[in-house]
């Protein structure tokens, strides 16, 4: 006989438990690191690409204008280079403090404020009446820009999944490459058409647009732990990093790779504007399209180094730069451009490898580690870039290439030294990652 008892309906879902589950899922999502293939990864890298674009375009837009400054303000090549060297020198010093401020104020707010102030100061540089006023505006811009590069590196190392750090850093540096190319190309073309003031003003406006992109696209930090700013903790973080077996050598590599790169680009314009080449500012500006290889190099070599190990890859970019430097000694334009392309390829690859290694090697105070690396990086631009002006004035392009070649050879030797530094223990805070 069939069971005539009424069927018992299934229990109603526990809405409270479902709500708890949703909250737990949201918490897990909030705690997750940003991984390749996600919407968060796309938006983050759009913002970082814009930040890198703005950094290099604002910083180096004056580089192709150094011969113009020499003419318009009646200053020597070495004095003209102060429009860049003064900026990078103060940027280097200010970054030692900027990383510490970001530990208190937060990564994203400092990055946005840095971009807004730097864009505004670049617009100001376009309208000042004298050489001294131009240098002052460029000096202030170096200080204001310091809030971005070191903090961006710390943001990537904190928020990205370890497997995505190399690619993310490479894309950020790729944005730097596009910014460096665009800054030089735009200033070259606009200077011929409308004068250098319009050219620099345009770059300043682009910097402000990049700030807006970062503001709307960059996710807020999820893994940032705010700490009060204290001089003792700041100095303690510096001491920890300087006592590490690998980090000081990586800081030195930053000095070398940037010093060699900037010196070549600072004075190649003087050579190409003079006989026998006698190129226009526009033509020299278009030569800087070789920066496009840097966009590819930074992402490709950064991702490759994550797979095979950074210690196995770091020497390669310096050798590539050495070959490119040798090619620029030619007396015809094609090998010179090819040499600049190789130097650019090697530079962005080397910077991508070294900078991502910094973020993984530093166990604490990551922003300070990034600040020390970039201090040496931009110090190389300032010191070697200005020294190159003295060498150019006395020995010409041959002297510039010998100076750069000797520096890059030292970079190869440092990379060999780093290969023999014992790696960190396999236990990583987030995941195993080749150092």
N, C-alpha and C positions, 0 to 999 in steps of 0.2 A: 504494500500500500504506500503510495507516494507520501512524502513528508508534507503535511499540510501547514506546517508552521511557517509563519511569514518570514521572508528572507530579511536578513539583517543588512541594512545598507552599510556600505563602507564608511569608515570614520571620516568625518570632514577634515580637510587638510588643516593642519595647525598653522594658522596665519602668523602666529608669533615666531614659530620655528623657521617658516619661510622667510620672514623678514630678517631674522638673525642670519640666515644663510646668505641673503643678498648683501647684508652689511659686511659679512666676512669676505664674500667675493670681492666687494668693492675695496676692502682694506688690502686684500691680496693684490688686486690690480694696481692700487696706489703704490704698493711697496715694490712692484715689479720694476726691473731695470728695462730701459728702452732697448728693444731688439730690432734687428734688421727685418724688414718686411711688414712692419706695423705702421699705422697712421702716425703714431707718435714719433717714430723714427723719421718719417718723411717731413713732418712739420719741424722737428728739431733741426734736421740737417738743412732745411730751407733757411731757418734763422741763422744757423752757424755759417752757412755759405754766404749769406748777406753780411754777417759780421766780419768774416774774413775778407770779403770784397771791399767793405768800407775801410778796414784797417789799412790794407796795402794801397788802396787808391788815394786815401787821404794822406798817408805817410809819404808815398813816393811820387805823387803827381808833380813835384818840383824837379825830379831827377832829370828829365829831358830838357828842363828849362835852365839848367846851370849855365850853359853857354850864353843864353839870352840874358840872364842876370849879370854875367860878366860884362856883356856889352852895355846893357841899359844902366847899370849902376857903377860901371867902371871899376870892377873889382877883379882880382885874380881868380884862377880856377880853384885854388885852395880856399880862398875866402868865400867864393860862391858856393862851395860845397857845404858851408855852414848852414845853409837853408835846409839841408837834410841832416847833416851830422849833429847839429845842435838839437834838432828834434829827437833823433834817435838816442842821443846821449842822455837827455833829460827823461825820455821815455824809459830808458833802462833803469835809471836810478829810482824813478817814481814807482816802477812796478814792484820794487822790493817792499814798498809800503802798501801798494794797492791790493796785493794778495791778502795781507792781513786785514785791511778794511773790509774785504769781501766776506771774511769769516764772521764779521759782525753785521754788516748791512745786507748780506745775501748776494748770490751770484747774479741773478737776472737784473735787479735794480741797478747795480753798479755798472753792468754792461750797457744798459740802455742810457743811463746818464752820461757815460763816457762817450758814446756815439753822438748823442745830441750836442754835447759841448764841443766835441772835435769838429763836427760838421759846421757849427756856427763860427768857430774860430777860423776855419778854412775860408768861409765866406768873408770874414773880416780881413784875412790876409790878402784878398783880392782887391781891396779898396784902400789899404794903407798907403801913405804918400812916400815913404822913405825906406831905404834898405834896412835901417835900424829897426823901424817899426815892423817891417816884414819879419825880421829875425825874432822879435819879441812875440809876435803872434804865432810863429812856428814853434817857438820854445814852449809857450803856454799850451799849444796843441799837443806837444809831446807829453806834457804832464797829464792833460785830460784824457788822452788816448790810453794811458797806462792802465785804466780800469778794465780794459777789454781783453787783451791777449792772454794774460796769465789766468784770468778768471774763466775765460772760455775753455782753456785746457783743463782746468780743475772741474768745470761743469761736465765736460765729456767723460773724464775719468770717474766721476761720481755717479752719473745718471745712466751711462750706457752699459749694456751687458758687456762683459769682457771680450766676448767673441766679436762684438761690433765696434770696439774702441778704435781699432786700426782703421777701419773704413770710415768711421765718423770723423776721426782726426784728419784722415786724408781728404775728405770732402771739405772740411773747414779750411784746410790749407789750400785745397783746390780753389775755393772762393778767394783766398788770398792771391792766388796766381791770376785769376780773372781780374781781380781788382788792380793788381799791379800792372797787368797788360792794359786794361781799360784806362787807368789813370794816365799812363804814359801816352797811349794812343789818342785819347781825347784831348789832352793838353797839347800834343803835337799838332793835331789837325786844327783845333780852335785857335791856337796861337798864330798859325799862319793866316787864318781867316779874320780873327777878331782881336788878337792880342792875348798876352799871357794872363791878364787880369780876368777876362771873361772865361778863360780856360780853368783857372783855379776856382773861380766862383761856381762854375758848373759842377766841379768835383765836390765842393762843399755841399751843394744841394743834394747830390746823389748820396752823400753820407747821411743826410737827414732822412732821406727816403729809406735807406737801409735800417736806420734806427726804428722807423715805424714798422718795417717788416719784422724785425726782431721782437718788438713789443707784442705784436699780435700772434706770432707763430711759435715763439720759444716757450715750452712748458715751464711752469714754476718748478723749482727744485723739490725733489721728493726725498733725497738722501742727504741733504745739507743739514748739518747740525750747527746752529748759531752759537757762537762763542763770544764772550766779551773781549774787546781789544785790549791787550796788555803787552807792554814792551818786553817783559820777561819771557812770555810765551812765544812772542815773535822771534826773539833772539834764540830761544831754545830750539824752535823749529829749524832755524838756519843752521845751528850747530849740528843737529841730527843729520841733516842732509849733507853737510860738508864732510862729515865723518864716514859717510857711506862709501863702500868700496868702488861703486860705479858712478854715482851721481856727479861727483866733481868732474870726472872725465867727460860725461855727457854735457855738462855745462860748457866745458872747453870746446867740445865739438860744435856747440851752438855758436860760440865766438868765431870759430874758424870758418864754418860753412857760410855764415852770413857776411863775415868780413870779406871773404873772397868774392862772393857773389855781387855784393853792392859795389865793391871797388871796380870791377869790370864794367858794370852798367853805369856807374857815375861818369866815366871818362870815355866810353865808347862813342858818346855823342860828340865830344870834342874832335875825335879822330874822323868820324864820318861826315861832319859838317865842313871839315877842312879839305883842301886838295890832297890827293887826287880824286877823292870821292865827291866832295862838294854837294852833299845831299841837302834837301830842304828839311825843315822841322817835321813836316808831314811825313816825308819818306822815312826819317829816323823813327818817328812814332809808329809807323807800320812795321818796322823791323821788330818792335816789341811784341808783335803778335806771336812770337816764339814762346811767349808765356803760356800759350795754349797747351804746349807739351807738359808744362808744369802741373796743369789741372789734371791731366791723365796720370802723370808720374806720381803725384802725391797720393791719390786714391789707390792706384795699382800697387805701388811699392809698399804703401802702408798695409794693405790687405795681404800682400805676399809675405811681408815680414812677420805678420801675425801667424802665418802658417809654418814658415820654415825657421823662425827665430830671428829676433832683431840682431843678436850678436853675430849671426852668420851673414847678415845683409848690410850692416852699416858701412863697411869699407867700400862697397860697390859704388855708391853715389859719388864718393870723393875721387875715385879713379875716373869715372865718367866726366866729372868736372875738370880734371887735369887734362884729359884728351881735348875737351872743348876749348880750354884756355890756350892750348898749343895751336889749335886751328885758327884762333882769332889773330894770330901773328901774321897770317897770310896778307898778301898785297891786293887781293881781289875780293869782291863783295860776297860771292857765294860761300866760300869756306868760312868767312867771318860770321855770316848769319848761321851757318851750320854749327859753328863752334859755340855761338851764343845759345842755340837751341840745346846743345848737349849740356852746357853749363846750367841752363835753366832746368832741364830734366833732372840732372844730378842734385841740384840744390833743393828742389821741392821734395824729391824722394828722400834725401838725407834728413831734411827738417821733419818730414812726416815720421820717419822711423825713430829719430831721437826724441821728438816731443811725445810720442805715444809711449815710448819706453820710460820716460820720466814719470808719467801718470801711473804706470804699473809698478815701478820700482819704489816709489815713495809710499810708505805705509800710513803716514799721518801728515797733517799740515800740507796737503797736496797743492793748495794754491801757492804756498810759500816755495815749494819745490819748483813749480812752474815759473814763479817769479824769478828765482835764481837762474833758471835756464834762460829765460827771456832777457834777464839783465845782461848775461854774457852775450846772448844773441844780438841784441841791439847795441851793446857796447862794441862788438866787433864791427857793426855797421858804422858806428860813429868814429872809432879810433882808426881802423884800417881804411875806412872811406876817406877820411881827411888826410891820412898819411899818403894815400894814393895820389892826392892832388900835388903834393910836394914831389913825389916820384915822377908824375906825369910832366911837371914843369921842367924837371932836370933831365930825365932820361927818356921821355916819350912813352909810346905804347909798349915798347920792348921792356922798359923798366916796370910798367904796371903788370905785365904778364909774368915777369919773373917774381915780383912780390907775391902775386896771387898764387902762382905755382908752388912756391916754397911753403906758403900757408896751407894749401891743400895737401901737399905731401905730408905735412905734420898731422893733418886730419886722418890720413890713412894710417899713420903710426899709432895714433890714439885709438882708432877703431880696432887695430890689432891688439892693443893693450886691453880694451874692453872685452874682446873675445875671451881672454884668459881670466877675467874676473868671475869668481864663482857665482852662479845664479842664486837667487833667493830660494829658500826652502819651498818644497812643492805646495805646502799648505798656503793657499791664498785666501784673503778675506771673503771673496765671492766665488771664485772658481779657479781651476788650474789654468795658467796662462804662461806661455813661453815668454821669459823676460828678454 
